[in-house]
Amino acid sequence: MPEQSPNEKGLWTVFVLGTAISFGVLGAIIGSMKGFFHGDATFVFSFRTIVGFVIGFVAGWLLWKFVRSRIAKSRDEG
């Protein structure tokens, strides 16, 4: 696989961190919701909020890790 340019490396960093942080925030919001289905939705900061952020962050990071491995594999084959 050819060496990446500094601009391409920087762009991948933005992709990975942006997605991971966004997924993490989404996970934290989902983890902190209380009473959503009972009509009195509130957000409560708790251990579930932190766990939701970590799970979302890792999911976003793994998504781009998978994408990059597929791109590298297709470049090697072609």
N, C-alpha and C positions, 0 to 999 in steps of 0.2 A: 504494500500500500504506500503511495507517495506521501511524503512528509506534508503535514498541514501548515498553512501559512499562519502567522500570528493573528491575523484578522479572523481566520476561520476558527482558531482555538478560542479566541475571545467571544465569538458568536455562539459557539457551543456552550461556553460557560454561562452566557446570558440565558440561553435556552434551558439549560439544566437547572440553574438556580431559580429562574423565574417560575418554571413549572413546579419545582419542588416546594417553593414558598407558597405558591398559589394553592396547590393541593393541600399543603399543611394548614393554611388558613381555613380552607373549606372543611377539612377534617376537624379542626378546633371548633368551628361554628357548629358543626353537627354534634360534636361531643358535648358542647355546653348547652344545648337546647333542652329545656324542661317544659313539660306540659303542652307540647305543640298540638297534639291530637285532642286535647281536652278544652281547647279554646282560650287558654291563658298562657300563651307562649312567653317564656322568659329565657334569658341567657344567664347561666350560673357558671362562674369560673371554678373549676374543680380539677381533680386528677384526671378525669375523663377528657377535659379540654387539652391538657398537655399530651396525653396519650393519642388523642385524635390528631393533634398537630404532627407528632412524630410519625405516626402511621401514614398520614397524607404526604409528608415530606419524603419519606422513604419510597412511597409508591410513585411519586413524581420523578424521583431520581432513578428508580429502576426502569421506568418507562423509557427515558432517554438512553440508559445503558443498553436496553434491548434494541432500540432503534439504531444506535451507533454500531452495535455488533452485527446487525442485519446489513447495514450499509457496508461495513468492512468486508463481510462475507460476500456480498454481491460484487464488490470491487475485485476481490481475489479471484472469483470465478470468471469474471468478464475480461 
